[in-house]
Amino acid sequence: MKKILAAILIGLGGASLLPAVPQADAFRWGPSCVDRMFAEFSMQRESLDGDLDGKLLLGNYEKIFYITRLRPAVGFSLSLGQFRKNGMWSVVYSMTPHRASFLGAGHHSVSNMLEMVGRGYLINKGALRPYVQLGFGPAWLHVSNGAIR
């Protein structure tokens, strides 16, 4: 253990004798980046598991509803927002069409989500900007002919 510690100290001492390497300027968040709008488009794979696995029955003494199974699918997401000095905000809409199987027949379904998201930077200087994110938004699913009584 003492030999390892001595080797580390000798290495650090020797490194301090090397000529100084000029530092490159770090990425700076310039004022020209503040108040800029942005748009983002992305593709996503969505899998709605849990209650939408084709095994759920809902009902009472009068009615019983069989809930259909939704297959995983690829959809899209569109985001619009603005960079600010201390953070950013965005509005995101996501839509994914799914195939629903119900009693051997195929049906069409669409899952949607609309989010309003804000991010506040914890550190405003430097290339890395950790943030705290807060958002909310409704999600809704439409399945055509997805249940029978």
C-alpha positions as a LaTeX table, in Angstrom:
\begin{tabular}{lrrr}
\hline
Residue & $x$ (\AA) & $y$ (\AA) & $z$ (\AA) \\
\hline
Met1 & 0.00 & 0.00 & 0.00 \\
Lys2 & 2.87 & 2.37 & 0.86 \\
Lys3 & 4.53 & 1.64 & $-2.51$ \\
Ile4 & 1.32 & 2.52 & $-4.40$ \\
Leu5 & 0.91 & 5.78 & $-2.45$ \\
Ala6 & 4.58 & 6.69 & $-3.08$ \\
Ala7 & 4.18 & 6.00 & $-6.83$ \\
Ile8 & 1.09 & 8.23 & $-6.98$ \\
Leu9 & 2.88 & 11.09 & $-5.19$ \\
Ile10 & 5.94 & 10.80 & $-7.45$ \\
Gly11 & 3.68 & 10.76 & $-10.53$ \\
Leu12 & 1.79 & 13.86 & $-9.40$ \\
Gly13 & 5.04 & 15.63 & $-8.58$ \\
Gly14 & 6.48 & 14.79 & $-11.98$ \\
Ala15 & 3.31 & 15.92 & $-13.73$ \\
Ser16 & 3.57 & 19.32 & $-12.08$ \\
Leu17 & 6.96 & 19.84 & $-13.78$ \\
Leu18 & 5.51 & 19.40 & $-17.28$ \\
Pro19 & 4.89 & 22.59 & $-19.29$ \\
Ala20 & 1.36 & 23.96 & $-19.03$ \\
Val21 & $-0.96$ & 22.97 & $-21.88$ \\
Pro22 & $-3.03$ & 25.90 & $-23.17$ \\
Gln23 & $-6.70$ & 25.45 & $-22.34$ \\
Ala24 & $-9.30$ & 25.63 & $-25.03$ \\
Asp25 & $-12.23$ & 27.94 & $-24.44$ \\
Ala26 & $-15.20$ & 26.10 & $-23.01$ \\
Phe27 & $-18.55$ & 26.14 & $-24.77$ \\
Arg28 & $-20.36$ & 29.23 & $-23.63$ \\
Trp29 & $-24.09$ & 29.84 & $-23.74$ \\
Gly30 & $-24.05$ & 33.15 & $-25.53$ \\
Pro31 & $-26.77$ & 35.76 & $-25.36$ \\
Ser32 & $-27.54$ & 35.01 & $-29.00$ \\
Cys33 & $-29.01$ & 31.64 & $-27.90$ \\
Val34 & $-31.51$ & 33.18 & $-25.48$ \\
Asp35 & $-35.08$ & 33.66 & $-26.72$ \\
Arg36 & $-34.61$ & 31.34 & $-29.69$ \\
Met37 & $-37.52$ & 29.16 & $-30.75$ \\
Phe38 & $-37.02$ & 25.52 & $-31.65$ \\
Ala39 & $-38.95$ & 22.66 & $-33.25$ \\
Glu40 & $-38.23$ & 18.97 & $-32.82$ \\
Phe41 & $-39.63$ & 15.93 & $-34.59$ \\
Ser42 & $-38.98$ & 12.40 & $-33.36$ \\
Met43 & $-40.18$ & 8.87 & $-33.96$ \\
Gln44 & $-41.09$ & 6.65 & $-31.01$ \\
Arg45 & $-42.16$ & 3.09 & $-30.34$ \\
Glu46 & $-45.05$ & 2.86 & $-27.92$ \\
Ser47 & $-46.23$ & $-0.25$ & $-26.12$ \\
Leu48 & $-49.40$ & 0.05 & $-24.04$ \\
Asp49 & $-49.16$ & $-2.83$ & $-21.60$ \\
Gly50 & $-51.02$ & $-3.47$ & $-18.39$ \\
Asp51 & $-54.79$ & $-3.06$ & $-18.71$ \\
Leu52 & $-54.64$ & $-3.12$ & $-22.51$ \\
Asp53 & $-53.30$ & $-6.68$ & $-22.77$ \\
Gly54 & $-56.60$ & $-8.23$ & $-23.91$ \\
Lys55 & $-57.31$ & $-9.96$ & $-20.60$ \\
Leu56 & $-59.30$ & $-7.23$ & $-18.81$ \\
Leu57 & $-63.04$ & $-7.43$ & $-18.16$ \\
Leu58 & $-64.94$ & $-4.56$ & $-16.57$ \\
Gly59 & $-68.53$ & $-4.65$ & $-15.45$ \\
Asn60 & $-71.24$ & $-4.90$ & $-12.85$ \\
Tyr61 & $-74.40$ & $-7.00$ & $-12.53$ \\
Glu62 & $-75.92$ & $-5.45$ & $-15.70$ \\
Lys63 & $-73.01$ & $-5.05$ & $-18.14$ \\
Ile64 & $-69.64$ & $-6.63$ & $-18.86$ \\
Phe65 & $-67.04$ & $-4.98$ & $-21.11$ \\
Tyr66 & $-64.16$ & $-6.91$ & $-22.66$ \\
Ile67 & $-61.20$ & $-4.55$ & $-23.16$ \\
Thr68 & $-59.23$ & $-5.15$ & $-26.36$ \\
Arg69 & $-55.50$ & $-5.74$ & $-26.76$ \\
Leu70 & $-53.40$ & $-3.00$ & $-28.40$ \\
Arg71 & $-50.29$ & $-4.02$ & $-30.30$ \\
Pro72 & $-47.02$ & $-2.02$ & $-29.99$ \\
Ala73 & $-46.57$ & 0.53 & $-32.77$ \\
Val74 & $-44.36$ & 3.34 & $-34.02$ \\
Gly75 & $-45.63$ & 6.90 & $-33.81$ \\
Phe76 & $-44.29$ & 10.44 & $-33.84$ \\
Ser77 & $-43.76$ & 13.36 & $-31.52$ \\
Leu78 & $-43.64$ & 17.06 & $-32.40$ \\
Ser79 & $-42.26$ & 19.62 & $-29.96$ \\
Leu80 & $-42.22$ & 23.43 & $-30.15$ \\
Gly81 & $-40.57$ & 25.62 & $-27.55$ \\
Gln82 & $-38.25$ & 28.43 & $-26.63$ \\
Phe83 & $-34.87$ & 28.71 & $-24.91$ \\
Arg84 & $-34.71$ & 31.25 & $-22.08$ \\
Lys85 & $-31.81$ & 32.58 & $-20.01$ \\
Asn86 & $-32.65$ & 30.41 & $-16.98$ \\
Gly87 & $-34.31$ & 27.46 & $-18.73$ \\
Met88 & $-36.64$ & 26.52 & $-21.53$ \\
Trp89 & $-40.27$ & 25.61 & $-22.15$ \\
Ser90 & $-41.93$ & 23.40 & $-24.74$ \\
Val91 & $-45.27$ & 22.05 & $-25.88$ \\
Val92 & $-45.17$ & 18.43 & $-27.08$ \\
Tyr93 & $-47.80$ & 16.49 & $-29.04$ \\
Ser94 & $-47.37$ & 12.73 & $-29.49$ \\
Met95 & $-49.55$ & 10.42 & $-31.58$ \\
Thr96 & $-49.25$ & 6.68 & $-32.17$ \\
Pro97 & $-51.68$ & 4.59 & $-34.25$ \\
His98 & $-52.20$ & 1.03 & $-32.93$ \\
Arg99 & $-53.86$ & $-2.10$ & $-34.28$ \\
Ala100 & $-56.40$ & $-3.46$ & $-31.84$ \\
Ser101 & $-57.46$ & $-7.10$ & $-31.89$ \\
Phe102 & $-60.95$ & $-7.89$ & $-30.68$ \\
Leu103 & $-62.68$ & $-11.27$ & $-31.12$ \\
Gly104 & $-60.47$ & $-12.07$ & $-34.10$ \\
Ala105 & $-61.19$ & $-8.79$ & $-35.92$ \\
Gly106 & $-58.74$ & $-5.92$ & $-36.35$ \\
His107 & $-59.68$ & $-2.40$ & $-35.31$ \\
His108 & $-57.97$ & 0.97 & $-35.44$ \\
Ser109 & $-56.89$ & 2.90 & $-32.34$ \\
Val110 & $-54.90$ & 6.07 & $-31.68$ \\
Ser111 & $-53.13$ & 7.12 & $-28.50$ \\
Asn112 & $-52.47$ & 10.84 & $-28.05$ \\
Met113 & $-50.60$ & 12.96 & $-25.54$ \\
Leu114 & $-50.27$ & 16.73 & $-25.19$ \\
Glu115 & $-47.62$ & 17.93 & $-22.72$ \\
Met116 & $-46.61$ & 21.36 & $-21.45$ \\
Val117 & $-43.07$ & 21.16 & $-20.05$ \\
Gly118 & $-40.77$ & 23.68 & $-18.36$ \\
Arg119 & $-37.11$ & 23.17 & $-17.45$ \\
Gly120 & $-35.20$ & 25.35 & $-15.03$ \\
Tyr121 & $-31.40$ & 25.22 & $-15.17$ \\
Leu122 & $-29.66$ & 24.52 & $-11.87$ \\
Ile123 & $-26.34$ & 25.85 & $-13.21$ \\
Asn124 & $-26.32$ & 28.55 & $-15.90$ \\
Lys125 & $-22.67$ & 28.45 & $-16.93$ \\
Gly126 & $-20.66$ & 25.82 & $-18.76$ \\
Ala127 & $-21.36$ & 23.20 & $-21.35$ \\
Leu128 & $-23.36$ & 20.93 & $-19.03$ \\
Arg129 & $-26.61$ & 22.37 & $-17.72$ \\
Pro130 & $-28.42$ & 20.16 & $-15.25$ \\
Tyr131 & $-32.08$ & 21.07 & $-14.91$ \\
Val132 & $-35.29$ & 20.43 & $-13.02$ \\
Gln133 & $-38.27$ & 19.59 & $-15.22$ \\
Leu134 & $-41.91$ & 20.17 & $-14.40$ \\
Gly135 & $-44.79$ & 19.46 & $-16.73$ \\
Phe136 & $-48.33$ & 18.26 & $-17.13$ \\
Gly137 & $-50.62$ & 17.14 & $-19.87$ \\
Pro138 & $-53.54$ & 14.96 & $-20.78$ \\
Ala139 & $-53.25$ & 11.61 & $-22.50$ \\
Trp140 & $-56.18$ & 10.01 & $-24.30$ \\
Leu141 & $-56.83$ & 6.84 & $-26.25$ \\
His142 & $-59.51$ & 6.23 & $-28.89$ \\
Val143 & $-60.28$ & 2.66 & $-29.94$ \\
Ser144 & $-62.97$ & 2.19 & $-32.60$ \\
Asn145 & $-65.32$ & $-0.68$ & $-31.70$ \\
Gly146 & $-63.02$ & $-1.68$ & $-28.85$ \\
Ala147 & $-65.60$ & $-3.15$ & $-26.48$ \\
Ile148 & $-68.90$ & $-4.99$ & $-26.63$ \\
Arg149 & $-71.67$ & $-5.47$ & $-24.09$ \\
\hline
\end{tabular}
